[in-house]
Amino acid sequence: MSMPLAKKIQGFVFCLIFLIVTGSSWTWNVLDKAEIQMINTCLEFEDKILDEKFKPSKQAEAMLIFLKMLKHSYYLNPLAILGMILLDPCTPPFILSMSASCSEIRWNGLVILIPLLETYICFCFFYIGTTGIVHNFFVGISSLLNYFQLLDRKILETATTIGGESCLQRYRMIQLIEKIMNAFLMEKVAPSLVCGMPLLQIVLQYVTITMYGGIAMPVFLMFPMTMVNAIVNNILIFTLASWVFNSSVKSLKKLEMRILQCTRRSVIRKQLKSCGRLKIKFGSNFIDSGTPLVIQDFCFNQTMSLILISEGKQI
């Protein structure tokens, strides 16, 4: 007996979510310290530069709102999966769906341990797999933008050669944090999100638009809710990641103008020229200001193509 298309796509959505969180956290080296090293570096740097007058920026507040949306996903998604399995044991891609007699399962005896085990595994996936995404990628981007905000304020306040050198030193410290951050993010976390989240958005948009009648309502509600998280991630997070590059360019220009006003020493000018622009990298590429627009254009085009193809097959 063949599985309905709605069931197949439903199973594909869960497989894709598990692949994203696994790809962003998988490591062969159990002693890899890059993740915690990045966090400790940021904390140590913040101890030196933060003061009581600091007020979080608008992008930091937007990130906090998004993180509050995500913080309940750690336990709500596994519980929702448990409810789906209890309502329909044939729900793919879970273990009981592989049984030919899954529709005849009754929840008495030891069989109840199987959905409980899968719920525990799902909880581990979401709790461990999203640690690097949330605490390193999301919070790391917000931290870099706040560092540039503090640097720009210090540049405007300085009027001496020593102040210019201090601003230059602070920029180089931010650049060092960016290098440590990219050493961890560019190999696993960023590629998983850049490749996986747009694909997840495409599938969820297709399911939400075309399959609201083919999936039972309690289960169907998971898909538009997850779609909102995917869209916000692809717009908000990638936009903030592109601002890291833009903010570094603006800070370098302000720093250059301030140093030219304060001093003519060639050593400081050479140090300024050695400062590069900061980027959030994935592989050999990086996230720029056009990345979020390109991703959304790709997602909506592919969603419409899938809808037209499915409608054409029905005709």
C-alpha positions, -999 to 999 in steps of 0.1 A, spaced: 0 0 0 15 33 -11 18 62 13 -2 94 5 17 124 -7 8 144 24 23 118 46 55 117 25 60 155 26 51 155 63 79 130 69 103 149 47 98 181 68 108 163 100 138 146 83 149 180 71 146 196 105 167 168 121 193 171 93 197 209 100 201 205 138 224 175 133 245 191 106 251 222 127 262 203 158 279 172 144 316 169 153 341 141 150 364 156 177 348 153 211 375 176 225 367 205 201 366 237 222 357 261 194 321 266 206 328 274 242 360 293 233 340 317 212 315 323 241 343 328 267 361 352 243 330 374 239 324 374 277 359 384 285 358 412 258 325 425 272 339 427 307 364 453 293 341 474 272 306 474 287 295 501 310 263 510 328 252 535 301 250 509 274 215 505 259 208 475 237 202 484 200 171 478 180 186 448 163 195 433 197 159 438 209 146 422 177 170 393 183 157 389 219 121 387 207 131 360 182 150 341 209 119 342 232 99 327 203 125 299 200 130 291 237 98 271 239 107 250 209 131 228 230 102 210 247 71 219 226 84 203 194 91 169 211 58 170 229 40 178 197 58 149 180 47 126 209 11 138 204 13 131 166 25 96 172 -2 88 198 -29 101 174 -15 84 143 12 57 148 17 56 110 32 92 111 65 92 91 95 92 96 92 77 130 98 40 139 62 28 141 55 40 106 78 13 93 54 -14 105 28 -27 80 3 -30 109 9 5 124 -28 15 120 -38 -14 143 -15 -5 172 -32 0 206 -14 18 234 -12 -9 259 18 -29 271 54 -22 262 47 -6 228 41 27 246 79 28 253 86 34 216 70 68 213 84 78 247 119 68 234 114 88 202 103 118 223 134 116 243 156 113 212 138 143 196 143 163 228 181 156 226 181 166 189 165 200 196 183 207 229 218 197 218 215 205 181 202 241 185 229 251 211 254 262 184 227 278 163 212 299 191 241 307 214 269 310 188 253 320 156 223 341 166 237 356 198 272 360 182 258 381 154 239 403 178 270 407 200 292 418 170 266 445 161 265 457 197 304 459 197 303 481 166 277 503 182 300 508 212 330 513 189 312 540 168 303 558 200 339 557 212 351 570 178 328 600 181 340 608 216 377 606 209 397 636 199 433 626 206 460 604 190 458 580 220 420 578 217 424 569 180 449 542 188 425 529 215 397 527 189 419 510 164 429 484 191 393 478 199 384 472 163 413 447 160 399 429 191 365 427 174 382 414 143 398 387 164 364 377 178 351 375 143 379 351 133 372 329 163 335 330 155 339 320 118 363 292 127 334 275 144 304 288 123 317 286 87 322 248 86 289 235 102 264 260 116 263 286 88 262 261 59 235 241 75 213 271 80 220 287 46 213 255 28 187 239 50 164 268 62 154 280 27 146 244 17 126 240 48 107 273 41 99 261 6 84 228 17 65 244 46 50 270 24 39 244 -1 24 222 27 6 252 43 -9 264 10 -19 232 -7 -24 205 20 -45 221 46 -73 196 37 -50 166 36 -35 168 71 -56 166 102 -60 200 119 -42 194 152 -12 181 132 -15 207 105 -10 236 129 26 226 134 35 235 98 24 271 96 40 277 131 73 262 120 70 281 87 69 314 106 101 305 125 118 296 92 107 328 74 118 350 104 151 331 105 157 336 68 148 373 69 159 386 104 190 364 110 205 367 76 198 404 75 215 410 108 244 388 96 248 410 65 249 441 88 281 428 103 298 435 70 281 468 65 288 479 101 325 471 98 328 491 66 311 521 83 333 518 114 365 517 93 355 548 74 347 567 107 379 555 122 399 565 92 384 601 92 390 604 130 427 592 128 434 616 99 421 644 120 440 635 151 474 623 138 496 620 107 517 591 120 523 566 92 524 537 117 488 541 128 477 546 91 494 513 82 477 496 111 444 509 99 450 496 64 457 461 79 422 460 94 399 440 72 362 440 68 343 416 90 321 389 74 299 360 86 312 333 63 298 300 52 323 278 33 343 301 10 314 327 7 299 352 31 265 367 39 261 402 24 232 426 21 217 409 -9 216 374 6 183 377 25 165 390 -7 181 364 -29 169 337 -4 133 350 -3 131 353 -40 144 318 -44 120 304 -18 88 321 -33 98 312 -69 103 275 -60 71 274 -39 51 287 -68 68 263 -92 59 233 -69 23 246 -67 20 249 -105 36 215 -111 12 198 -86 -18 216 -101 -7 206 -136 -5 170 -126 -41 171 -112 -54 185 -145 
